[in-house]
Amino acid sequence: MSDFLDQARELYDHNGVKNAKAREAFADVFDAMGELRTVYDKSHLEIDNIETLFGAIEMGVLINKFGARTSADIKKLRDSIITLIVNTLELNIKFPVREGHIYPGPPYDKLVKMVTEIGQTSSNREMLFSFITFNYDLALDYALQHQSSIHWDYYLSDSKPATVIRI
């Protein structure tokens, strides 16, 4: 996550983003980062952090203010950052294929292995782990599903199934 925007910038600068609409969205987000740099002088926003940037844009949508942008431009900016996130994830997450099978890639494979080992060595077999994700990528879901016997749930309903991991 720490270099997410650097990876997005690299994709944009080196023509890794081919779709014209996506390129426009990337440019919109990078322009917004420039606009926020003037705010940064008066606040403590870490605008090179994707979560902080996304939060600032979401706040702009809520208060209907983001620099000199119109309401429609602010909503378009929110769509632009979502496009940037989705494209950056799609172009960077790799699922290795070995012996005709698709496997979860790093670092998800290591995370699931670590959680599995903790669960196996713990005297408390009902350990709960929670993961907070963008939910734009399914790599963690895939790793949990195909690399372990861990039961997991999104907890989208009020029912409380017997699970070990909350996503």
N, C-alpha and C positions, 0 to 999 in steps of 0.2 A: 504494500500500500504506500510505503514511503516514496516510491519513485513512480507511482501510477501516472501522474501528469507528465513526468519526463518521458515515459514510454509512449504516451499519447502524442507528445510533441515530436518525438522521433518518428513515429508512424506518419504523422502529418508532413513533417519536413522532408522525409525520404520517400514520399509518394506511396506509402504503404496503404493509405486510405484512398481507394480508387473511385468510389461512388461520389458523384458531384454534390449530392445533398448532404452526405456525411462530411465531406470536406468543408462545406459551408458551415455545418454545425460545429466542427472543430475550430474553425476560424472565429466563430461567434463566441465560443467559450474562451479562447485565448485573448480575444478583444476584451471580454468581461474581466479577465484577470488583470489586464492593463488598467482598466477603469478602477479596479479595487486597489491597485497599488497606491493611488492617491489617498484612499481611505486608510490604508495601512499606516501611513505616516501619523495618523491620529488615533489609531487603535492597535490592538494586538491580534490581528487576523493572520493566520498562517495560510496564505492563499495558495501556496504551492502544495498544500495538502488537499487531496480530492474531497475528503469528508468535510473539511472546513469550507472549501469552495462551494460544494453542493449545498451545505447549510446556509451560506450567505445568499445563494441564489434562491433557495426556498424561502428565506426570510424576505427577500425582495418581492417574491410572488405574494406572500402574506400581507406585506405592508404596502404593496403596489408602488414600490420605489426602488430603483436601482440606477444610480447615476442619472443621466438625462434620458434614459430609455422610456418609451411609452409603455402602457400596460400590455399591449400586444407584443412588443419587443421583449418584455420581461418574461411573458409566458413562452415565447419562442426560445428564449435563452434557456429556460428550464428544459424544454424539449431537446435543445442542443446539447446540454450536459448529459442528458440520458443517452443520446446518440453517441456522444464521445465515450461514455462508459461502456456501452454495449459493444461498440466497434473495437475499442482497445482490448476488452476481454476476449472477444472472438478472435482477434488477430494475435493474441499473445498466449492464450491457454492452449497447451498441447496435450493431447491424449495419446500416449505411446501405444503402438500396436506391436504385439509380440505373439508369434505363433497363431495368428489369426484372431486374436482377442484384443479388445480395447481395454486399456488400463487407466486408472486415474494417474494424473501426472503430479510432479512435484509442485508445491509442497504438500498437496492434499494427501498423497499416499503416506507421507511421513507423519502427518497429523493423525490420521486414522490409526496408524500403527502405534503411535504413542498413547492415544486414548484407549486402545484395545489392551495394551500392556498394563496401563494403570488399572483398568478394570479387572484384569486377571490377577494382579498382585495385591489388590485391595481386599481386606477382610470384609468390607462392606460391598456386597454384590449389587446393591441398588444405588450405585453412585449416579448422580445426575450431572451431565455436562450440558452447557448451553453455548451455542454458537450464534453470533450476530453477524450476518452477512449482508451484502448488497442485494442478494437474491436476484441479481442479474446473471449470475453464472450458476451452473448446476454442478460444478466440479466437486464440491464437498458432498452434495447429495449422492452423486455418482460413486464417489470413493466409499462412502458409508454403505451404500447398497451393494457394491460389487467386491469390496475388499475385506469386509468384516461381517461378523454375525451380530453386529450391534443393531438393536431395534431403535428406531428414531421416529420422531413425530414433529410436525410443524406447529402443533397446539393451536389450530385455527378454530377449534370448537371448545366448549366448556367441559367436555368429557375429559377424564384423566386416565388415558390408557396406561398400562404398565410398560413404560418405556425407559430407556436409559439415557437418551440424548434428546434434548430439545433444540430444534433449529429455528 
